[in-house]
Amino acid sequence: MENEHLHLLIDEEIYVVESQGTSDKLQAESGQSIVDNQQSEKRPAESPQSALTEKTESIQTIRIAFIHSTDNQEELDLLTKIIGACNLNESNFKVVREDEQITFQKAVIFTGKANTYYQQTATEVGEIMYSKPLIELQTSKEEKSKLWSALQEFVKA
């Protein structure tokens, strides 16, 4: 279990004990940890908010994210072709599943749940453009054409 979830299980004060030697002994007395070695340091554990802030700061900002929800290999192959046609450097984009946490400057989201498609929308997290799902793009040349026209402008800017 990750330490970041301990606050959900334990409502008492939690201490992190750092030890420099292997001979340090930890004993539990009335819910507190005691360290015999004087070189060890006892400090309060990070709060859940500071751990979340640290985790968010460590997430790399991606220039362009291509966000999908498919496991179908044919659809993923189509996505690979779409990205290849955009001539993007590998360091400028990332393909991610919709349940992954990322930060981006721009994102193309393949979904059937959008109100408008193929239009750039500025949001507080970055610019977003919704596209029809990859399965629909596979069967419709018209939708592919609309996406391509929109992508050319979206990738340039």
C-alpha positions in Angstrom: 0.0 0.0 0.0 1.3 3.5 -0.9 2.0 5.9 2.0 -0.1 8.5 0.4 -3.3 6.6 1.3 -2.4 6.0 5.0 -4.4 9.0 6.1 -7.5 7.1 5.0 -6.8 4.3 7.4 -5.1 6.0 10.3 -6.4 9.1 12.0 -3.5 9.4 14.5 -0.3 11.4 14.0 2.1 9.4 11.7 5.9 9.6 11.9 8.4 8.6 9.4 11.6 7.1 10.9 14.7 7.3 8.9 17.6 5.0 9.8 21.2 5.1 8.7 22.3 1.7 10.2 21.0 -1.8 10.0 21.3 -2.3 13.7 18.6 0.3 14.6 15.7 -1.2 16.5 12.2 0.0 16.4 9.8 -0.7 19.2 6.2 0.2 19.4 5.0 1.5 22.7 1.5 2.9 23.0 1.2 3.6 19.3 4.5 5.5 19.0 7.8 4.4 17.4 11.0 4.7 19.4 14.4 4.6 17.8 17.4 3.5 19.9 20.1 5.0 17.6 20.6 8.8 18.2 21.6 9.3 14.6 18.1 8.6 13.3 15.7 11.4 12.9 12.0 11.4 13.7 9.9 13.9 11.7 6.2 14.2 10.9 5.0 12.4 7.8 4.0 14.5 4.8 0.5 15.7 4.7 -1.7 14.2 1.9 -1.9 17.7 0.3 1.9 18.1 0.2 2.2 14.6 -1.3 -0.4 15.5 -3.9 1.4 18.8 -4.8 4.7 16.9 -5.1 3.1 14.3 -7.4 1.4 17.0 -9.6 4.7 18.9 -9.9 6.5 15.7 -11.0 4.1 15.2 -13.9 5.7 16.3 -17.1 3.9 18.8 -19.2 3.2 17.4 -22.7 3.0 19.7 -25.7 0.3 17.7 -27.4 -1.5 14.8 -25.9 -3.6 12.3 -27.9 -6.1 10.9 -25.5 -8.1 7.8 -26.3 -10.1 5.0 -24.6 -9.6 2.0 -26.9 -7.7 -1.3 -26.6 -8.4 -2.2 -30.2 -5.1 -2.6 -32.1 -6.6 -1.5 -35.5 -7.8 1.7 -33.9 -4.4 2.3 -32.2 -2.7 1.7 -35.6 -5.0 4.4 -37.1 -4.0 6.7 -34.3 -0.3 6.0 -35.0 -0.9 6.9 -38.7 -2.7 10.1 -37.8 0.2 11.2 -35.5 2.7 10.2 -38.2 1.0 12.4 -40.7 1.4 15.4 -38.3 5.2 15.0 -38.5 5.6 15.6 -34.7 8.8 15.0 -32.9 8.5 12.2 -30.3 9.4 14.6 -27.5 6.4 16.9 -28.4 3.6 14.4 -28.0 2.3 11.5 -26.0 -0.5 9.0 -26.5 -2.4 8.3 -23.3 -5.5 6.5 -22.2 -8.3 8.8 -20.9 -7.9 7.5 -17.3 -4.2 8.7 -17.0 -3.3 11.9 -15.2 -1.2 14.2 -17.4 -0.7 17.9 -17.9 -0.6 19.2 -21.5 -0.5 22.4 -23.5 -2.9 20.9 -26.1 -4.9 17.7 -26.3 -6.8 15.9 -29.0 -9.5 13.8 -27.3 -11.1 10.9 -29.2 -14.6 10.6 -27.7 -18.2 10.3 -28.7 -19.4 12.5 -25.8 -18.5 16.0 -27.0 -20.9 18.7 -28.0 -18.7 20.0 -30.8 -15.9 18.3 -32.8 -12.8 19.5 -34.6 -12.8 23.0 -33.0 -10.0 24.3 -30.7 -11.3 25.2 -27.2 -9.2 27.1 -24.7 -9.7 25.7 -21.1 -7.9 26.4 -17.9 -5.8 23.2 -18.3 -4.9 23.9 -22.0 -6.3 23.9 -25.5 -8.5 20.9 -26.3 -9.9 19.6 -29.6 -12.5 16.8 -29.6 -12.5 14.3 -32.3 -14.9 11.5 -33.2 -13.9 8.1 -31.7 -11.2 6.2 -33.5 -13.7 3.5 -34.5 -15.8 6.1 -36.4 -12.8 7.5 -38.1 -11.9 4.0 -39.4 -15.1 3.8 -41.3 -15.7 7.4 -42.4 -13.5 9.2 -44.9 -15.5 12.4 -44.3 -14.7 12.4 -40.5 -11.0 11.6 -41.2 -10.9 14.6 -43.6 -12.5 16.9 -41.0 -10.0 15.7 -38.4 -7.0 16.2 -40.7 -8.1 19.8 -41.6 -8.5 20.6 -37.9 -5.3 18.9 -36.9 -3.2 20.9 -39.4 -4.2 24.1 -37.7 -4.1 22.7 -34.1 -0.6 21.3 -34.4 0.9 24.4 -36.0 -0.3 26.9 -33.4 
